[in-house]
Amino acid sequence: MDMLDTKVTKELFFKNGLIYTKNKDEAATKYFKGSKVKNSLISNGCILKGHVNSSVISRRVTVHSGAEINNCIIFQNCEIKSGCKLTNVIIDKNTIINENTVLIGNEESLVVIEKKSQLE
């Protein structure tokens, strides 16, 4: 989450040399009409139709329209369906959050969802 701070990002990428990572050639993230993204780090291959604020979203995450994500970390291959409201949540990879699910943690006690879960 510190990567969302511009000062931290500049220090990490421009002051101490280059950082090398594995290259994952995927399609660019697709931002649909009506989507809103603010102060977030979004990886390649995502489909964004909902609202994302102050969050880190990994590769191939789908956020359906009507979903709201605030202050979350979502790992790869997750699907957040319509009407979901997520705040202060960490979701491990390959997880599906079904329609109208509400998960709200606080900064001291985050909600953590294990990988390959399917929440109803």
C-alpha positions as MATLAB code, in Angstrom:
seq = 'MDMLDTKVTKELFFKNGLIYTKNKDEAATKYFKGSKVKNSLISNGCILKGHVNSSVISRRVTVHSGAEINNCIIFQNCEIKSGCKLTNVIIDKNTIINENTVLIGNEESLVVIEKKSQLE';
ca = [
       0.000    0.000    0.000;
       2.986    2.304    0.499;
       3.474    2.196   -3.289;
       0.410    4.436   -3.626;
       2.440    7.263   -2.063;
       4.231    9.132   -4.869;
       7.210    9.904   -2.667;
       7.754    6.206   -1.923;
       7.331    5.224   -5.572;
       9.860    7.814   -6.780;
      12.370    6.722   -4.151;
      11.905    3.049   -4.990;
      12.123    3.327   -8.771;
      14.389    6.308   -9.388;
      16.856    6.772   -6.508;
      18.491    3.411   -5.851;
      18.823    1.865   -9.300;
      16.636   -0.343  -11.425;
      14.247   -3.031  -10.246;
      13.880   -6.102  -12.445;
      10.789   -8.293  -12.404;
       9.365  -11.107  -14.506;
       7.738   -9.787  -17.636;
       4.114  -10.857  -18.030;
       2.990   -9.854  -21.499;
      -0.745   -9.473  -21.220;
      -3.362   -7.205  -22.658;
      -3.656   -3.779  -21.130;
      -6.275   -3.220  -18.461;
      -9.651   -2.327  -19.924;
     -11.466    0.557  -18.256;
     -15.153    0.539  -19.181;
     -17.423    3.553  -19.334;
     -18.679    4.284  -15.826;
     -15.622    2.847  -14.084;
     -13.768    5.083  -11.624;
     -10.197    4.506  -10.462;
      -8.420    6.818   -8.035;
      -5.019    6.552   -6.310;
      -4.603    2.859   -7.161;
      -1.990    0.542   -8.624;
      -3.576   -1.594  -11.368;
      -1.784   -4.473  -13.128;
      -2.196   -5.679  -16.709;
      -5.085   -7.800  -17.909;
      -7.766   -6.387  -15.593;
     -11.342   -5.578  -16.559;
     -12.664   -2.630  -14.581;
     -16.315   -1.621  -14.683;
     -16.773   -0.588  -11.019;
     -15.084    1.855   -8.636;
     -11.586    1.343   -7.214;
     -10.050    3.732   -4.691;
      -6.663    3.586   -2.907;
      -6.141   -0.088   -3.736;
      -3.616   -2.469   -5.281;
      -5.102   -4.724   -7.960;
      -3.082   -7.622   -9.431;
      -3.231   -9.194  -12.889;
      -6.463  -10.476  -14.454;
      -8.861   -9.123  -11.823;
     -12.418   -8.372  -12.937;
     -14.408   -5.705  -11.111;
     -18.025   -5.662  -12.309;
     -20.165   -2.533  -12.523;
     -21.694   -1.471   -9.241;
     -18.790   -2.900   -7.222;
     -16.874   -0.562   -4.901;
     -13.357   -1.330   -3.694;
     -11.663    0.911   -1.119;
      -8.243    0.466    0.496;
      -7.934   -3.178   -0.623;
      -5.295   -5.533   -1.971;
      -6.641   -8.013   -4.507;
      -4.363  -10.708   -5.891;
      -4.495  -12.223   -9.397;
      -7.413  -13.950  -11.097;
     -10.102  -12.662   -8.739;
     -13.611  -11.624   -9.687;
     -15.583   -9.015   -7.772;
     -19.200   -9.164   -8.913;
     -21.851   -6.427   -9.087;
     -22.992   -4.687   -5.948;
     -20.021   -5.729   -3.803;
     -18.658   -3.247   -1.274;
     -15.144   -4.034   -0.056;
     -13.198   -1.873    2.401;
      -9.884   -2.793    4.057;
      -9.865   -6.286    2.558;
      -7.045   -8.529    1.286;
      -8.194  -11.194   -1.186;
      -5.839  -13.995   -2.208;
      -5.722  -15.282   -5.792;
      -8.388  -17.210   -7.705;
     -11.252  -15.983   -5.525;
     -14.796  -15.023   -6.519;
     -16.790  -12.529   -4.460;
     -20.451  -12.986   -5.441;
     -23.088  -10.293   -5.970;
     -23.923   -7.811   -3.218;
     -21.319   -9.106   -0.753;
     -20.248   -6.506    1.816;
     -16.865   -6.956    3.543;
     -15.657   -4.150    5.784;
     -12.553   -4.281    7.932;
     -10.725   -1.476    9.637;
      -7.080   -0.443    9.420;
      -6.158   -2.388   12.566;
      -8.162   -5.493   11.681;
      -8.288   -6.236    7.956;
     -10.607   -8.822    6.435;
      -8.485  -11.536    4.772;
      -9.970  -14.028    2.282;
      -7.935  -17.138    1.469;
      -7.202  -18.241   -2.085;
      -9.713  -20.168   -4.191;
     -12.609  -19.012   -2.003;
     -16.084  -18.324   -3.304;
     -18.111  -15.990   -1.092;
     -21.888  -16.001   -1.376;
];
